[in-house]
Amino acid sequence: MSQHAKDYRTPEDKVQVFRKWRVCFMSHAEDEIPWEFQPETTQLLVNAGETALAFYKVYNRSDKPIAGIAIYQIFPEECALYFNKIQCFCFENQLLYPNESLDLPVLFYLDPSINHDPNMKEAKEITLTYHFYPSADQSVAYVLQEEIEKHQAEEKKLILKRKELTDRGIKLPEVPGH
């Protein structure tokens, strides 16, 4: 190495390779979306480089299908550079049927170089917060609602037809669930 170049490497004895990070999970559903949304996993203790899996639970308490999208925040913000999501429900819209509940996974790891960043020396905890909003495009939810209503109308017709036939004395086989 030449005399005028600065050596940016971190001395090996100053890197905490086996340092544990507490990752905390939080959630928020905006008022415009009638969903209950909370972390199933509230916190994990992980090593940098180790893959970890956390779950959130979402429940659509309305009587209509709704599409939602999640955005996330990481605190402290400097940690966002090192927080890598492999699989996450925030990568795509979520469509929930009326009164449907889903478990939503987040598979992630912290880049091991977080242990080499002098700005991260004091950090011990990372908080990942998701905010759910209604998707701007609800067209799939509208189509699904039309299909649900069509199915309900067909079911009503079948029940009425069945009643009409039994009222006329025609014996019908039992239908499970009716």
Buried (B, 14 or more C-beta within 10 A) or exposed (E): EEEEEEEEEEEEEEEEEEBEBEBBBBBEBEEEBBBEBBBEBEBBEBBBEBEBEBBBBBBBEEEBBBBBBBEBEBBEEBBBBBBEBEEBBBEEBBBBBBEBEBEBBBEBBBBBBBBBBEEBEEBEEBBBBBBBBBBEEBEEBEEBBEEBEEEEEEEEEEEEEBEEEEEEEEEEEEEEEE
